[in-house]
Amino acid sequence: MTRTIRIIIALVVILVIAGLVLGVDWMQRRQAAQVVGTSTPLPPGSVPIVFNGQIVAGFLPADLEKLKLVSFVDAEEGKTQDGWLLRDILLLYLKPEQLEDETQITVSSSSRDKSATLNWAEVKEASNMVMFDLSNRGTLKLVSLLPQLGTRNYWIQDADRIEVNNP
Amino acid sequence: MKQHYFSTFQLILLGLFAALIVIAKIALKLPLQLPGHSGIFWMAILIVAARVVPLKGAASLVGLSSGLLAAFLGLGDFGPLDTMLSYTMAGVGVDLALLLLGNPENLLTASIAGMIGHLAKFLVKWGIGIISGAPIGFVALGLARTLVSYIIFGALGGLLGGLTLIALRKAGFFAYLAEKR
């Protein structure tokens, strides 16, 4: 077998794998759309925002484009975390008067069985950098400069629900 | 006679390459906020390792060793299993590609091997995401972009590895290694 044929085979393998990944992803999104269509009014793939027990919105990837990008360097690894402030995301769907300093905001990940609860006073303070960083595989990861979210063990990877509860 | 097993010297070299991958992952921070950008140095090291120790499985061994080391050091956002498997599969991908393509001193060969190695790493991360039930919508956010980014950075890493090998040959490193054996 000549080198050219080998290279062509390798390139075909790459294309087939890429096609399979995108195909499976497309099927998953279609299935999710069907399930969502019959159970809740949320668009597929959205992260539900629950306010006092009621789903008020579904946070979509496209919503991120409306928000300002922020970043900080985490103390543990010196890695730049960049993303979007949780405060800005919540204010896309909730009015400021609906949120009090003591309002509890819980971000959770069902696949990782992890959650973090903060109050609005902590979340609204921009210097705390309570934000979602986009992980390499495209999921949201809650990180912050606050000690309770300051290291990898405390981050909420694959976040898929935001709950807001007033006292 | 053709050598089939790794010599102690070769194992030490591969161990050093594995350590180099982990050190590079920790110390080299590129200001590129693009998924998979670490593939530039990662694939370069794997390609160089696979040529410096020209035995089947050399890159896989480097991948496995670096994966174990990285898992113990707590690297990676998605836990030790994801870290170990993704590091290992990057090496396995490079080995399989070189098995088909041959000598990575050819820059095109090195680039394609880098692409395949990095794609293997992406597949592990994507697969674990599916198995663990990571939220589909956000996984889908730029999945095609992430995939292309992994392939491009893998190719760049492979190219860098190929150029390094050419430079090593010019510097007489392979002649030196032959004497050592």
Boltz contact constraints between the chains, C-beta under 6 A:
constraints:
  - contact:
      token1: [A, 6]
      token2: [B, 100]
      max_distance: 6.0
  - contact:
      token1: [A, 6]
      token2: [B, 101]
      max_distance: 6.0
  - contact:
      token1: [A, 10]
      token2: [B, 100]
      max_distance: 6.0
  - contact:
      token1: [A, 10]
      token2: [B, 101]
      max_distance: 6.0
  - contact:
      token1: [A, 10]
      token2: [B, 112]
      max_distance: 6.0
  - contact:
      token1: [A, 14]
      token2: [B, 115]
      max_distance: 6.0
  - contact:
      token1: [A, 17]
      token2: [B, 119]
      max_distance: 6.0
  - contact:
      token1: [A, 18]
      token2: [B, 147]
      max_distance: 6.0
  - contact:
      token1: [A, 25]
      token2: [B, 140]
      max_distance: 6.0
  - contact:
      token1: [A, 25]
      token2: [B, 143]
      max_distance: 6.0
  - contact:
      token1: [A, 28]
      token2: [B, 136]
      max_distance: 6.0
  - contact:
      token1: [A, 29]
      token2: [B, 140]
      max_distance: 6.0
  - contact:
      token1: [A, 32]
      token2: [B, 136]
      max_distance: 6.0
  - contact:
      token1: [A, 44]
      token2: [B, 137]
      max_distance: 6.0
  - contact:
      token1: [A, 45]
      token2: [B, 136]
      max_distance: 6.0
  - contact:
      token1: [A, 45]
      token2: [B, 137]
      max_distance: 6.0
  - contact:
      token1: [A, 45]
      token2: [B, 140]
      max_distance: 6.0
  - contact:
      token1: [A, 46]
      token2: [B, 137]
      max_distance: 6.0
  - contact:
      token1: [A, 61]
      token2: [B, 141]
      max_distance: 6.0
  - contact:
      token1: [A, 82]
      token2: [B, 33]
      max_distance: 6.0
  - contact:
      token1: [A, 111]
      token2: [B, 132]
      max_distance: 6.0
  - contact:
      token1: [A, 111]
      token2: [B, 133]
      max_distance: 6.0
  - contact:
      token1: [A, 111]
      token2: [B, 134]
      max_distance: 6.0
  - contact:
      token1: [A, 135]
      token2: [B, 77]
      max_distance: 6.0
  - contact:
      token1: [A, 136]
      token2: [B, 35]
      max_distance: 6.0
  - contact:
      token1: [A, 137]
      token2: [B, 125]
      max_distance: 6.0
  - contact:
      token1: [A, 137]
      token2: [B, 129]
      max_distance: 6.0
  - contact:
      token1: [A, 138]
      token2: [B, 138]
      max_distance: 6.0
  - contact:
      token1: [A, 138]
      token2: [B, 139]
      max_distance: 6.0
  - contact:
      token1: [A, 138]
      token2: [B, 141]
      max_distance: 6.0
  - contact:
      token1: [A, 138]
      token2: [B, 142]
      max_distance: 6.0
  - contact:
      token1: [A, 138]
      token2: [B, 146]
      max_distance: 6.0
  - contact:
      token1: [A, 139]
      token2: [B, 134]
      max_distance: 6.0
  - contact:
      token1: [A, 139]
      token2: [B, 138]
      max_distance: 6.0
  - contact:
      token1: [A, 139]
      token2: [B, 139]
      max_distance: 6.0
  - contact:
      token1: [A, 140]
      token2: [B, 138]
      max_distance: 6.0
  - contact:
      token1: [A, 157]
      token2: [B, 77]
      max_distance: 6.0
  - contact:
      token1: [A, 158]
      token2: [B, 134]
      max_distance: 6.0
  - contact:
      token1: [A, 160]
      token2: [B, 135]
      max_distance: 6.0
